[in-house]
Amino acid sequence: MAKRGTAGACVENQNELNTHEMTLIDVLSHTENSVNALRSSLDILDSSIYKEYREIALYIAKTKNEVSQIRTNELRSARVPEAGLELEAVVEAAASATNRIMECAETIMTADPSNPATYHTIINDCIMSIFEACSFQDIAGQRISKVVETLNYIDKRVSKFAKAIDNTENQFPDMCIEKQEALRQKRKTD
């Protein structure tokens, strides 16, 4: 009898066992054929499991690399807090300027125009104060630019990470959870 090395050989060997009486050598021969058939099946299974583990390891390594490039510590400890402080400073400067402008407007409205010299001085002083208060916009613009720069930096890093994850999923389609589960279920039934 020829060695086949497949599961079909096991079935054929079992049929032969049932059809005629066997000697010890025949039983050992059939057992050897069965073991060889199982061994080749297990080798194929081992190979597919190894391939799956290798793909998972590559996926994890690529993801880890992308996460490290985001520099989350830098974002968390420097850039994001700095952006928050810049926005707080803009809000404070705007509030201060608004209060100063409102005070000047009230002063102008309550000024007594009966004394033209004093009235003129009050108006000029308030107008100068309003101009000074409006100068916050230059500094606010610079600070807002820093915040926008930080947000663009974060967006760039997150987009790069998302793209890497998408590429990794496309590169390793077997890594899809649904496909993995279907393969596991198939192996259980086989």
C-alpha positions as CSV (number, residue, x, y, z in Angstrom):
1,M,0.0,0.0,0.0
2,A,1.4,3.5,-1.0
3,K,1.6,6.2,1.6
4,R,-0.7,9.1,0.7
5,G,-0.1,11.5,3.5
6,T,-3.6,12.8,3.5
7,A,-6.7,12.5,5.6
8,G,-8.2,10.4,2.7
9,A,-5.6,7.8,3.4
10,C,-6.8,7.5,6.9
11,V,-10.3,6.8,5.7
12,E,-9.1,4.3,3.1
13,N,-6.9,2.6,5.8
14,Q,-9.9,2.4,8.1
15,N,-12.0,0.8,5.3
16,E,-9.3,-1.8,4.7
17,L,-9.2,-2.6,8.4
18,N,-12.9,-3.3,8.3
19,T,-12.7,-5.5,5.1
20,H,-10.2,-8.2,6.1
21,E,-8.2,-9.5,9.0
22,M,-4.9,-7.7,9.6
23,T,-1.6,-8.8,10.9
24,L,0.4,-6.7,13.4
25,I,2.6,-5.4,10.6
26,D,-0.5,-4.3,8.7
27,V,-1.9,-2.5,11.7
28,L,1.5,-0.8,12.3
29,S,1.6,0.2,8.6
30,H,-1.9,1.6,8.7
31,T,-1.0,3.4,12.0
32,E,2.1,4.9,10.4
33,N,0.0,6.1,7.4
34,S,-2.5,7.7,9.7
35,V,0.2,9.4,11.7
36,N,1.8,10.7,8.5
37,A,-1.6,12.0,7.2
38,L,-2.2,13.8,10.5
39,R,1.3,15.1,10.6
40,S,1.0,16.8,7.2
41,S,-2.4,18.3,8.3
42,L,-0.8,19.6,11.5
43,D,2.1,21.0,9.5
44,I,-0.3,23.0,7.3
45,L,-2.2,24.2,10.4
46,D,1.1,25.2,12.1
47,S,2.2,27.1,9.0
48,S,-1.1,29.1,8.8
49,I,-1.0,29.9,12.5
50,Y,2.6,31.0,12.2
51,K,1.6,33.2,9.3
52,E,-1.3,34.7,11.2
53,Y,0.9,35.4,14.3
54,R,3.6,37.0,12.0
55,E,1.0,39.3,10.4
56,I,-0.3,40.3,13.9
57,A,3.3,41.1,15.0
58,L,3.9,43.2,12.0
59,Y,0.6,45.0,12.5
60,I,1.5,45.7,16.1
61,A,5.0,46.9,15.3
62,K,3.8,49.3,12.6
63,T,1.1,50.7,14.9
64,K,3.6,51.1,17.7
65,N,5.9,53.0,15.4
66,E,3.1,55.3,14.2
67,V,2.0,56.0,17.8
68,S,5.5,56.8,18.8
69,Q,5.8,59.3,16.0
70,I,2.8,61.2,17.3
71,R,4.9,62.3,20.2
72,T,1.9,62.2,22.6
73,N,4.1,63.3,25.6
74,E,5.2,66.4,23.7
75,L,1.6,67.2,22.7
76,R,0.3,66.6,26.3
77,S,3.1,68.3,28.2
78,A,4.0,71.2,25.9
79,R,2.0,72.0,22.8
80,V,-1.6,71.6,24.1
81,P,-1.1,73.4,27.4
82,E,0.8,76.2,25.6
83,A,-2.1,76.6,23.1
84,G,-4.5,76.7,26.0
85,L,-2.5,79.4,27.8
86,E,-2.3,81.4,24.5
87,L,-6.1,81.3,24.2
88,E,-6.5,82.3,27.8
89,A,-4.3,85.3,27.2
90,V,-6.3,86.3,24.2
91,V,-9.5,86.1,26.1
92,E,-8.1,88.1,29.0
93,A,-6.7,90.8,26.6
94,A,-10.0,91.0,24.8
95,A,-11.9,91.3,28.1
96,S,-9.5,94.0,29.4
97,A,-9.7,95.9,26.1
98,T,-13.5,95.7,26.1
99,N,-13.7,97.0,29.6
100,R,-11.3,99.9,28.9
101,I,-13.2,100.9,25.7
102,M,-16.5,100.8,27.6
103,E,-15.1,102.9,30.4
104,C,-13.8,105.5,27.9
105,A,-17.1,105.5,26.1
106,E,-18.9,106.2,29.4
107,T,-16.5,108.9,30.3
108,I,-17.0,110.6,26.9
109,M,-20.8,110.3,27.3
110,T,-20.8,111.8,30.8
111,A,-18.2,114.6,30.0
112,D,-19.5,118.1,30.4
113,P,-19.2,120.0,27.1
114,S,-19.7,123.4,28.8
115,N,-15.9,123.7,29.4
116,P,-14.5,123.2,25.9
117,A,-10.8,122.9,26.9
118,T,-11.5,120.3,29.6
119,Y,-14.0,118.5,27.3
120,H,-11.4,118.4,24.5
121,T,-8.8,117.0,26.8
122,I,-11.1,114.3,28.1
123,I,-12.1,113.3,24.6
124,N,-8.5,113.2,23.4
125,D,-7.4,111.1,26.4
126,C,-10.3,108.7,26.0
127,I,-9.6,108.3,22.2
128,M,-5.9,107.6,22.9
129,S,-6.9,105.1,25.5
130,I,-9.3,103.4,23.1
131,F,-6.5,103.2,20.5
132,E,-4.2,101.6,23.0
133,A,-6.9,99.1,24.1
134,C,-7.4,98.1,20.4
135,S,-3.7,97.3,20.1
136,F,-4.4,94.0,21.8
137,Q,-5.5,92.6,18.4
138,D,-1.9,92.5,17.2
139,I,-0.8,90.4,20.1
140,A,-4.0,88.4,20.0
141,G,-3.4,87.6,16.3
142,Q,0.1,86.3,17.1
143,R,-1.2,84.2,19.9
144,I,-4.1,82.8,17.8
145,S,-1.5,82.0,15.1
146,K,0.4,79.9,17.6
147,V,-2.8,78.0,18.6
148,V,-3.6,77.4,14.9
149,E,-0.1,76.1,14.4
150,T,-0.5,73.7,17.3
151,L,-3.9,72.5,16.0
152,N,-2.4,72.0,12.5
153,Y,0.5,70.0,14.1
154,I,-1.9,67.8,16.0
155,D,-4.1,67.4,12.9
156,K,-1.0,66.4,10.8
157,R,0.1,63.8,13.4
158,V,-3.4,62.3,13.9
159,S,-4.0,62.2,10.1
160,K,-0.7,60.4,9.6
161,F,-1.5,57.9,12.3
162,A,-5.0,57.3,10.8
163,K,-3.5,56.8,7.3
164,A,-1.0,54.4,8.7
165,I,-3.7,52.4,10.4
166,D,-5.8,52.4,7.2
167,N,-2.8,51.3,5.2
168,T,-1.9,48.5,7.7
169,E,-5.5,47.2,7.5
170,N,-5.4,47.3,3.7
171,Q,-1.9,45.6,3.7
172,F,-3.1,42.9,6.1
173,P,-6.8,42.2,5.1
174,D,-6.7,39.0,7.2
175,M,-6.4,41.2,10.2
176,C,-10.0,42.3,9.9
177,I,-11.8,41.1,13.0
178,E,-14.8,39.7,11.0
179,K,-12.4,37.7,8.7
180,Q,-10.4,36.4,11.7
181,E,-13.6,35.3,13.4
182,A,-14.8,33.5,10.3
183,L,-11.5,31.7,9.9
184,R,-11.6,30.6,13.5
185,Q,-15.1,29.3,13.1
186,K,-14.1,27.5,9.9
187,R,-11.1,25.8,11.7
188,K,-13.4,24.7,14.5
189,T,-15.8,23.0,12.1
190,D,-13.0,21.4,10.0
